[in-house]
Amino acid sequence: MVCDSVRLPRETEYRDNGPMAQPVDLLIFPRWIVPVSPAGVLESHALAVKAGRIVDICPNEQAAGRFAARETVELPEHVLIPGLVNLHTHAAMSLFRGYGDDMPLMQWLTTRIWPAEQKTASADFVRDGTLLACAEMLASGTTCFNEMYFFPGAAADAALDAGMRAALGMIVIDFPTSYAGDAEDYLNKGLAMRDRYKGEERLSFTFAPHAPYTVADDMLGRIAVLAEQLDVPVHIHLHETRQEIEDSLDKYKVRPLERIAAAGLLSPKLIAVHAIHLLDAEIETLAKYGCHIAHCSAAALKLASGLPAVKKWLDAGINFGLGTDGAASNNRLDMFSEIRLAALLAKGISGDATALPAAKALEAATLDGARALGLDAQIGSLEAGKWADMAAVDLSSLNTQPVFDPVSHLVYAAGREQVSHVWVGGELKYANGRPTSINLPDLKARIAYWRDKLAT
């Protein structure tokens, strides 16, 4: 049994319970486990890991007698949760944090971000920026992120170095950059990147056409066909601003969603990012085709893009996950703040205090995000057979006392500063206030280099 008086975790301690005990690599004894699926809270239960996957979750007494653990971790005042899934980000844009604040979206893009990208975007920039993002995401309990940016191979290298799980977007956009010359070039380079990294078990892939206003109809149609042939999700910005819709009506005489539908992209493979300005009929259309939404509360507020009707999504049966967007438009890759903000906004916008309960908000940040990526059989909940992607959150501080319901505290009271441990595939990737696989002094030096380059 775990003793509540123990304050510090005892790690790398060999536990041998006799010749009949099942050998495992890791045995964790937290105060609470929130598996997400099945719903609920388990108290005084242990979780066993072997070869990177969860073997069992059982009461402490059973675990102590059943398993011979190579490493035991006791967390007497912590809650163990699935690793958070960031369903939409531009990780390398961490290097643009604070570079263009307090502007509307199109002004921000055209006067600050796109010119800066033309000046700095390179494989080295993306690798360094993504590694910075990984360090921040791990510190907030995120174990998997869905990425959309240039030079996705460099992002893949950074994710692998950090030990994180990543869904890499094969970005497509019509205008030339230092990465590719035209839409065809983007697509070919994305497919080549997928071929190069598809053997990496922590990496998966999406098609990532940037948005309907930056990708032509014929290319949207090609991506729809390839997504079905290769069984790959499609990750696209959609109905983010009113201006986007007005421009589409002026140029194409239809709303962006109609163009997406005509291209054949409406399916359970579609992840619509933002989806703020949807008519009721459009919400029903997304639900009908089993599409998913990536909800980025903070970025939508900071760019004044609008407020989505989350309760209507839920009532229609649309699956949605949570994302941070990039640090250039959010300034922090903090999924804990996204969970809280999403829950509060859903209530405030709908006038219904039950619109997005704490348990559902946590599910959106874990299993529902994994489901959108087609990874829900592997991650997103703490269940036997799944990868041991997990985060431990310390609820011992005064701001999370008393504890009546750990799930409530995870959503409404706790913050990323209370994340103590993060495992990806059973490997410890964050502990003692720092990532375990990232050379922080070297990374800080690289960040300073890019800051100076942008400042001049």
N, C-alpha and C positions, 0 to 999 in steps of 0.2 A: 504493500500500500504506500501511496505517496503521503508524506507528512507535510501538512500545511505550514509548519514552522520553518521548513527548508526554504531559503531565500534565493540561493544561487543554483543554476542547473549543474548537475554533475555529468560531464560529458566524457566520451571515450573511455567508458568504464565497462569492462567485460563482465557479462552476467551469464553464469553457467548454471543451469537448473537441472543438471543431470543428463545421463545418456539418452533418455527418452525425449528430451526437449528438442523442439524443432529449431535448427540454426537459422538466424536471421541477421541481417546487417545492422538494423537499427530498430530500437524499441523506444517509443516516446510515451511518457506519462504526463500529460497535461491535466490541468484541473477540469477543463471542459473540451469537448470536441464538437464542432459544428460541421457535420459532413455535407450539408446543403441537400444532398439526396442520399438517403431519405431525409425529409425535413425534421428539425428538432435539435435538441441539445443533449449530448451524452456527457454525464459527469462521472468522474472516477473510472474512465476507460483509457485503454492504451492502444496505440497504433503500431503495427509491426510492418517493417519494410525489408524486402529482399530483392536484390538485383534491380533496384530502382522502382519497384512497384509495391503497392500496398498489398500485404498478405492478409491482414485481418485487423479488425477493430473489436476489442472485447473488454470486459471488465478487468480492472487491474489485477485482481486475485487470479483470474484465469491466465492472463498474460504472463504473470510472474512465474507460473508453473509450466506454461506451455512452450515458452520460447527461450532459447539460449542466444543472447544478443551479443554481437561483436561490439556494439556501442549502445549505451543507454543514455537518454536525456530525460531528466526530470524537470518539469515546468509547473510547479505547484500553484502558481497564480496566473496561469496563462490559458488562453483559448486557442486551440489549433483549428485553422480553417483551410479550405482549398486555396491554392495560390490564385491571386486575382488575375483576370484576363483583361488587358487593355485592348478594346476592340477597334480602336482607331487612333493612330498617331503617325507623326512624321518625325521619327526619333532624332535624325541628324539636325533638325531645326532647333534642338537644344542650344546650339551655338548661336542662334538668333534670339535667345531669351532677352527680353527687354529692348530689342533693337528697334521695334516699331510699335509702340503702344498707343492706345487711345485713338484709333482710326477705324473707320468703317472698312468692311472686308475688301472691296475692290480697290479703294485708295491704298490700303495697307499692302495689298498684293502688288499693285502696279508701281507704287512710288518707293517702296521699301524692300519688300521681300524678293520679288523677281529680279530687280537690279542687283541686289546683294548676291543672289544665287548665280547670276551671270558672272559675277566677279570671283566667287569663291568655290562654287560647287565642283567637287572632284571626288575621286575615290577616297583620298586621304581625309578630306573634310567630312565625308559621310561616315567613314569608319570612326573617326574621333568623336564626332557628334553623337553617333549611335552608342558608342561606349559610355559617353557621359550620360545619355538617357538611360542606359541599362543600369548604371550605378544608382541613379535616382529611383528608377522603378523598383529595383530589388529592395531598396531601403523602405519602400512603402508596400511591400508584400506582393508585388506583381511578379509573376513567373512566366507569363506569355504575353506577347504584344503583336498586334496586327499592323504591319508597316506599309506605308506608301511614300516612296521618295525615289530620287534618282540614285544610280549606282547601287542597286539592291544587293549585289554581291558583296560590296564593302560592308553593308549593314549585316549581312549574313556572317561575315567574319567576326564582326564586333559581338554579335549575339552569341556565337560559339565561344569566343574568348571569355565572355561574362558567364557562360553556362546557362543562358536563358533559352526559353522556347520562343520561337518567332514564326509568324506567318508573313512571308515576304511578298510584297506586292510587285507584280510585273507591270510597272507603271507605263501608261501610254498617254501621250499628249501630242497635240498637233504641232506645236511650235518647237523649234530647235533649241537645244541647250548643249552644254559641254558634254552631256551624257549621250545624246542621240540627236540625229538630224531631222527626222520626221517620224510620223506615227508608225510606219513600217519598221523603221530602224529600232524604235523603242520596243516594239513587239518581238522582233527577232532577238534582241539582246536579252529581253526578259525570259524568253523561252530557253535561250542558251544558259542563262543563270540557273533556271530550274533544273536543267539537265545536269549541270555541274554539281549542284548541292542536294539533289533529291535523295541521296543515300544517307543524309544526316537525319537521325531520328528526332532531333529537337527542332527541325525546320520543316515548315509546310509552306504552301504557296497560294497566292490569289492572283487573278487578273485585276489590275488596278487602273482602269481608265479614269483619268483625273475627275472629269465632270462632263455632263452633256455639252456645256458651253465651250469646252476645250478639246472635244473629240468628235469627229465627223460621223455621220450616220453609218457609212459603209464599214468603218472600223468598229463601231459598236456592234454591228451585225456579225462581223468576223469573230469578235471576242465571244459573243454569245454562242456561236458554233463551237469554238475551241473549248469553252468552259464545259460544255456538255461532253465533248469528245474526251477531254482529259480529266473530267470530274474535279474541277477546280472552282472554288467560289469566285465571285466578282464583287469587288470592293470599290464603290464609286460615291463621290459627293453628289447629293441630290436634294433639290428644293431647300437649299440652305438659306437663301435670302429672297425677299420679294423682288429685288432687282433681277435676279437670275430668271425668275418666272416671266417678268415683263419683257426682258430681252428675248427670251425664247418665243414669246407670243409675237413680238415684232418681227423676228427673223424667220421663224419656222411656222408661225401661225398655230402652234400647239404648245401646251405646257411640257416641261422637260420629261415628266413621267410618261407622257404619251410617246415621246421619241424613244424612251427606254423600252416601252412595250412594243413599239413597231420594230425595234431591232431584235426582239426575241429574248431580252434579258430578264424578263419577269419569271422567276422560278425560285425554288428554295435555295439556290446558290447565290442569290443577290443579297448583298449587304449594303443597304442605303444609308450613307453617312449623313447625319443631321436630320433630314426629313422633317424639317420644322414646319414648312408652309404646305401642308397637305389639306385638300378638301376632304370632307367626310367620305365621298365616293372614292377618292384616291387611297384613303386608309383601308377601305374595304377591298380595293384592288390588290394592295400589297398583302393583305391577309389572305385573300383568295388564292394567290400564287405561292403562299408560304414564304414570302420574302422576310428578311431580317432588317433591323435598324440598329445603327451604332449611334447612341445618344451621348453627346458631348456637352454637358450642361454649362461648364465654366466658359468654354470657348464661345458658345452661343451667346452667353451674357456679355462677355468682354467685347465681342465684336458687334454687339447689339443686333444680332441676326434675327432674334425673335425667340418665342417661347413655345416649345412643342406641346402637343396635346397627348401627354403620356397615358393618361387614363383612357383616352379613346383608343390608343394602341392596344392597351391591355384588354379593354372590352371587346375589341375586334379579334383578339387572339394572336396578335403579332408578337413574335419573339424579338426582344431587343436586349442588347448588351450595352455596357458603358465604356466610353473612351475618354481620353484626356485631350485628344487632338495634339498638336505639337506645342512645345514650350514657347514658341514664338507667339501663339495666339491664346495661350492659357497661362504660361509662365511657370507652371509646376506640373510635373507628371505624377500627380498624387491621386491614386484611385480612392483613397479613403475620403478625400474631400469631394470627389465625384459622386460617391455613393450617397453621402449625406445631402449634397446639393440636389441630386436627382430626386430623392425621396421628398425633400421639402418643396421643391418646385412643383412636383406632381400634385401635392396637396394644395398648394397655394393657387395654382392655375385652375384646378378643377373645383375648388371649394369643397373638397371632400377629403377629410382627414384620413380616410382609409384607402386613398387612391393608390399609394405605393407603400405597403407596409415594410417594416424593416427586413423581414425575412425575404421578401420578394426583391428588395433593393440589393441585398447581398447575393441573391441568386443571379440577378442581372449582371453583377460584377464577376461572376464565376462561371456557373454552369451554362447560363444563357449565352454568354459571350463565346464559350467553347462550342456551343451548339451552332451558332452562326458560322463558325469556322469549320464545321464538320469534324470537330475534335472531341465531342462530348462523350464518346466511348473511351477516350484516353485520359482526359483531364476535366477539371471543372467541379468535381466533387470528390469527397474522400470515401472511396468504395474499393473493396477488394478487387484486384486486377488492374486498377488504373495506376498511372504513373504517380509517384509520391511527390507531387508538386504541392507544397504546403507552406503556410506562414504561421508563426506563433506570435500572438499579441499579448503583451503583459498588461493585465488589468489591475495591477496592485496599486497604481498611483491614486492619489486623492481625487483626481478628476474623473476616475471611473469607479468610485466607491459611493454607496454600496452596490453590489452586483445582484440584482434581482433576475435580470435576463441578459446573458452575454451577447445575444444577437442585437438587442436594443443598443447596448453600449458600442458594438462594432459600427453601427450605422450613425448613431446620434452623439456619441460622447468621445470615443477613442480617436486617435490620430496616427499618422504614419510614424511619429516618433516613438510609439509604443510597440512597433514591430521589433521583435528581438531576434528571431531566427527565420530564415527562408531556405527551403530545400527545393531543388528542381531534380526530378528523377531520383529522389533519395539522397542527393549530394547537397551538402550544406554550402549555400552560395552567399549567405549574408549572416553575420554574427558579430557581436561585440562592436556594433555601430559602423561596420564597414563591409563591403563586398569582399569575398574571399578569393576571387579569381582576377581581380583588376588591380593593376599597379597604379595606385592613386597619385603618387608624386609625378610619375611620367604623364598620366592623363592630365593633371593640372597644368603641367608645362605646355602640353599641346593645346589646351583650352586658351591659355594666355597668348599663344602664337596666333590663333584664329581671331581672338579678340582684337589684337593689335592690327591684324590685316584688315578687319572690317572697320576699325576706327579710322584708318587712314584712307 
